[in-house]
Amino acid sequence: MNRGFLAARSLIRVPTRGKALANWARPSIDEIGVPTESWAQVNAKNQTKFNLHLLIGLASITATLTYVFNTVNFNTTPYHLLKNKD
């Protein structure tokens, strides 16, 4: 066997972890709360928030691209150096 392979395997170690808290037990299904609002109302509020974020993002990227295209010289065709065909 290749000694380098054995040496590399000794560097790879999976950590063993204990419990983070003493006397902690996983929650049971009985401890899960009951919904207080309908799914449709919560979903409508979330979609409103997500659409607002989308519109703000689109407006900011549009403003940024407009500013960049108007201020940065992208080295287009140098018409002032080309000879006219008159």
C-alpha positions in Angstrom: 0.0 0.0 0.0 1.0 3.6 -0.6 2.2 5.2 2.6 0.9 8.7 1.5 -2.6 7.3 1.4 -2.3 6.0 5.0 -0.9 9.3 6.2 -3.7 11.3 4.5 -6.4 9.1 6.1 -5.0 9.8 9.6 -5.6 13.6 9.0 -9.3 13.1 8.1 -11.2 12.7 11.4 -14.9 12.9 11.9 -15.5 14.8 15.2 -17.5 13.1 17.9 -20.0 15.4 19.5 -21.9 15.2 22.7 -25.1 16.9 23.7 -25.0 20.6 23.7 -27.3 20.9 26.7 -27.6 18.6 29.7 -31.1 17.2 30.4 -32.3 18.2 26.9 -34.8 16.0 25.1 -36.1 16.3 21.6 -39.5 18.0 21.4 -42.4 15.7 20.8 -45.2 16.3 18.3 -47.5 17.4 21.1 -45.4 20.4 21.8 -45.8 21.9 18.3 -48.2 24.9 18.3 -51.5 25.0 16.5 -51.7 27.6 13.7 -53.6 30.8 14.7 -54.0 32.3 11.2 -55.2 30.7 8.0 -52.5 29.6 5.5 -54.0 31.9 2.8 -53.6 35.1 4.9 -50.0 34.3 5.9 -49.1 33.4 2.3 -50.7 36.7 1.0 -48.7 38.7 3.5 -45.5 36.9 2.5 -46.1 37.3 -1.2 -46.7 41.1 -0.7 -43.4 41.4 1.1 -41.5 39.3 -1.4 -43.0 41.3 -4.3 -42.0 44.6 -2.6 -38.4 43.2 -2.3 -38.4 42.2 -6.0 -39.6 45.6 -7.1 -37.0 47.4 -5.0 -34.3 45.1 -6.4 -35.4 45.7 -10.0 -35.6 49.4 -9.5 -32.1 49.5 -7.9 -30.5 47.4 -10.6 -32.1 49.5 -13.3 -30.9 52.7 -11.7 -27.4 51.3 -11.3 -27.1 50.0 -14.9 -28.5 53.3 -16.2 -25.9 55.2 -14.2 -23.1 52.9 -15.3 -24.0 53.0 -19.0 -24.2 56.8 -18.9 -20.9 57.4 -17.1 -18.5 54.6 -18.1 -16.7 54.8 -21.4 -16.9 51.3 -22.8 -14.3 52.0 -25.6 -16.7 51.6 -28.5 -15.7 52.1 -32.2 -13.4 55.0 -32.5 -15.2 57.0 -35.2 -13.0 60.0 -34.8 -10.0 57.8 -36.0 -11.7 56.3 -39.0 -11.4 57.8 -42.4 -14.6 59.1 -43.9 -15.7 57.5 -47.3 -16.8 60.8 -48.8 
